[in-house]
């Protein structure tokens, strides 16, 4: 399952996704990963949640990021949830690519039974194709 938390910058999405990750830990049977562009959320997360600062890796495009996620999954079959904070600020992804990217993430979610929770800064209307993922 893919869940999208979308809204304007500064609307509390990061606080919400961190809270969801910490709350899900108590019922989680597998590993959890939290991906962000910097270390700001790292100290708010429980230490059992694997934190990844994407800024430490040379990833700039949506295809590279998708490959990075696939690499994480292929290395660890026990991943149950992946949290991604601010996809559009983490990698360069155009509004036309975003729908295709979410469809690929949904396919990965279905194939490997991994839940994704993703925040998205969006100042205008969210594309209709993403409404099915909205929280």
C-alpha positions in Angstrom: 0.0 0.0 0.0 1.2 3.5 -0.8 0.0 6.4 1.3 0.5 10.0 0.3 0.5 12.9 2.7 0.4 16.0 0.6 0.1 19.7 1.4 1.8 23.0 1.3 5.3 23.6 2.7 5.1 24.1 6.5 1.8 22.3 6.9 3.2 19.7 9.4 3.7 16.8 7.0 7.1 15.9 8.4 5.8 15.9 12.0 3.0 13.7 10.8 5.1 11.1 9.0 7.6 10.9 11.9 4.7 10.3 14.3 3.2 7.6 12.0 6.6 5.9 11.8 7.1 5.9 15.6 3.6 4.6 16.2 3.8 1.9 13.6 7.0 0.5 15.2 5.1 -1.1 18.1 3.1 -3.3 15.7 5.8 -3.9 13.1 7.1 -7.3 12.6 9.7 -6.3 10.0 12.2 -3.5 9.4 11.3 0.1 8.9 13.2 2.7 6.9 12.9 6.4 7.0 14.4 8.4 4.0 14.9 12.1 4.2 17.0 14.7 2.4 18.9 15.7 5.6 19.2 14.8 9.3 16.5 17.0 10.8 14.1 14.2 11.6 16.7 11.7 12.6 16.6 12.5 16.4 12.8 12.4 16.5 12.6 8.8 15.2 12.9 5.8 17.4 16.4 4.2 17.1 15.0 1.0 15.8 13.9 2.8 12.6 16.7 2.8 10.0 17.3 6.4 9.0 18.8 7.2 5.6 20.0 10.7 4.7 19.6 10.7 1.0 21.7 13.8 0.8 24.8 11.6 1.5 24.3 9.8 -1.8 24.7 11.1 -5.4 21.0 10.7 -6.3 19.3 13.4 -8.2 16.7 11.9 -10.5 13.5 9.9 -9.9 15.0 6.9 -11.8 18.1 6.9 -9.6 15.9 7.1 -6.5 13.8 4.3 -7.7 16.9 2.2 -8.2 18.1 3.1 -4.7 14.8 1.9 -3.2 15.0 -1.3 -5.2 18.6 -1.8 -3.9 17.4 -1.4 -0.3 14.7 -4.0 -0.9 16.9 -6.5 -2.7 19.4 -6.3 0.2 16.8 -6.8 3.0 13.7 -9.0 2.5 12.4 -8.1 6.0 11.5 -4.5 5.1 7.9 -3.9 6.1 7.5 -0.1 5.7 9.4 2.7 4.0 8.8 6.3 4.9 9.9 9.0 2.4 9.8 12.6 3.5 9.4 15.2 0.8 10.0 13.3 -2.4 9.9 16.4 -4.7 12.5 18.2 -2.5 14.7 15.1 -2.2 15.1 14.4 -5.9 14.3 16.3 -9.1 11.0 15.0 -10.3 8.7 16.9 -12.6 5.0 17.0 -12.2 4.6 14.9 -15.3 6.9 12.2 -13.9 5.3 12.1 -10.5 2.3 10.0 -11.5 4.5 7.4 -13.3 6.9 7.3 -10.3 4.0 6.7 -7.8 2.7 3.9 -10.1 6.1 2.2 -10.0 6.3 2.6 -6.2 2.8 1.0 -6.0 4.0 -1.9 -8.2 7.0 -2.4 -5.9 4.7 -2.2 -2.8 2.4 -4.9 -4.3 5.2 -7.2 -5.4 7.2 -7.1 -2.1 4.3 -6.4 0.4 6.0 -3.2 1.6 4.0 -0.2 2.8 5.2 3.2 1.6 4.2 6.5 3.3 5.4 9.5 1.3 5.1 13.2 1.9 4.8 15.6 -1.0 5.0 19.4 -1.0 2.4 20.6 -3.4 1.4 24.2 -3.6 -1.3 23.7 -6.3 -3.9 21.0 -7.0 -2.6 17.5 -6.7 -2.8 15.6 -10.0 -6.0 13.4 -10.3 -3.8 10.4 -10.8 -2.4 10.7 -7.2 -5.8 11.1 -5.5 -6.0 7.3 -4.9 -2.9 7.4 -2.7 -4.0 10.3 -0.5 -4.2 9.7 3.2 
